[in-house]
Every structure is written in C-alpha cells, then in structure tokens.
C-alpha cells in the first residue's frame, strides 16, 4: 500500500514537472501576455487565495452535489433497463433521442425556471451525468452472463440477491470508469454554467479575470479548476479500489 501511494505521488510529481516545463516553453515561444509562464501564474494562487478558496468551495459543492444526484438517479434505472427487456423497450427510444442532445443548450431554460443560484448549474451537470451513467450501467448490466445469474438462482437466490451479489458487482468497474470520465465533463459544464449564469465559483472567477485582462489571475483560477478535476478523479479512483477489491487482489 505504501509503495503504491509512493508510486502515485512520484507520478504526480513527474506529471507536474512535465506540465510546468511544457507550459514554460510554450509561453516563451508564444511571447504573449495572454499566456503567462508558470513562474508568473502559480504565485497568483497564493496572492488571490482569499478569493479563490470560497470560489473553489462553491464549485466543489455544485459539482459533487450534481454528480451525486445524477448517479443516484441513473443507477437503479440503468440496472433495470439492462436486465429487463420490457423496461428497456420503453426507455431505450427515449434514451436514443435525449442522450445525443448537448445538455448545455438547456442552460437558458434552467436559468429561467430556477434563477441564477446553484440550482440550474447543479441540474445541468446532473442531467449530463445521469445519461452518461445510465447508458454505462445499462450496457454493463446487459453484458452480465446468464450463467452467473442461473448459478445464483440454482442456489435459491431471489431477484434482489441476484442484483446484490451478481449484477451490481459486475457493473461497478464500468460505473467508476464512467464516473472518472464524467468528472472531466462535469467540470467543463460547471465552467460553462458559472461563466454565463452566475457571479460565484471558479468559472466566474476565471471569466472575470479574463475580462479585466488580468491573465496571471485568470490562470490562477484555471489551476484551481484543474485541481478540482484531479480531486474528483482521485476520489472515484479510491472509491473504486475500496468497492472492487477483488479486481486488485494479488494471487
């Protein structure tokens, strides 16, 4: 466990060094005030920390609440659709129509209905996560072998037992893969929503600094938003390792 943590920490250190080096070389090559180098931008995180920290907490709350809502609503429906052809026959056409729709186009509607507070931003992210998780869980549940289900039923297991001991464990790896991928999408939508409809959060912080041509301050916000994405990704990675221990067990 310690070796694994040390290896991951070393990986992050090397990644940061690589990114900073690439950033510095690119800034020198572009030679434009709109792209300050890391030695100019990174100290701005500390300088504007009093403004960044509240914005970070607001954005973290919005994205975590939205992903929690979207995931909790999507998992049961995805499991049922994946294992029940009748239910899937009803919901599949609806899914085919709504899933490809870019959910960001609904932001004006949500703002009109819910105002400019947290609700429309959370709803927009939750809608996106809902469909991504629903499709993933549905497909994963459909791919569970019938032999595994029949084996459980031959031991006297009921429907709930089959879901608990076969279907749900089999879908967990795909679910966490979807959540890790969706975390990046969620942060991107969060930036879009906060920058266009609101006056709080990291998205607003970045756009406000951009409007003032305060580019180092703008990149401080970008760094904070990148850190938000890393935190979400790592949280899902830790949760997957704890809930799917059998995948990481050594023989």
Steps between C-alpha positions, in 0.01 A plus 500: 500500500780742591689411183189562294441841665865592450483395137187709443654800677812470286281479191325823593830675569637397161175602331510844663864548396417397142196730483686798647792450263270477200305802622819705542638410157164575337473837676851592387422395142167686485636806684154644565361654818190278463718197577715575804756245605454277804749703708272800452164324528553245779584762768166663420327203664643613832446869429129453421445213742240696701288530186585162354420287803132603533457464124661157513267384779193624311605320182589184692157498666320547169683228312492245785128558564423473130700181447345344809147581384558387143669176605246403767214551254670324210626180666163338586349584162811378318498169689131442430531592132803275465327195649140550387436495123148634553615803698786555257258493206317794657800710605748420220327719235483788750867451577594498132327835452626677811852362550657665191344838588769739632366575846670842510232635264253462786681754720280797392187298573630393840599856588151626413339225707741495794671838510870579521588319823642149538195308376535544119872421507449188710207391284697545178793291621270240657313457170825437314631255759163325519502401133869404495464276805166361381642386166809349663313312773235379256760359259703347783192333648405360160845346461480295821505134400181302550708213639587711804135589554383142458768377741376739769138405445585130518624569853164643595582868453212738435497794260642746753775254591594467133524877469698533821750220446527481119362794302618790717857370558534426128401856406713682758826515297319647198308738727818644651660526157199704389521717811869573450435598140191696598693697762683684223174565318341623822781750565477627141124551528549662839734757344251567220209545741689714753650724234167571328246486781627611836739712702668235714721197449822436313340546159396853588841567659677400176273696266506808724881499499498450121269798454740714705797372295648370826649192336716375791190520723301318232753217496483479879133416455583252227749327731235482773248349256757245385559408863124456543496250213796308645331477840182359348695250291698380802186470715342268246823304466519445877132406518543247220796336671305465822182368340664272242780349706481172311630670184817615674564195713828326430499127455 
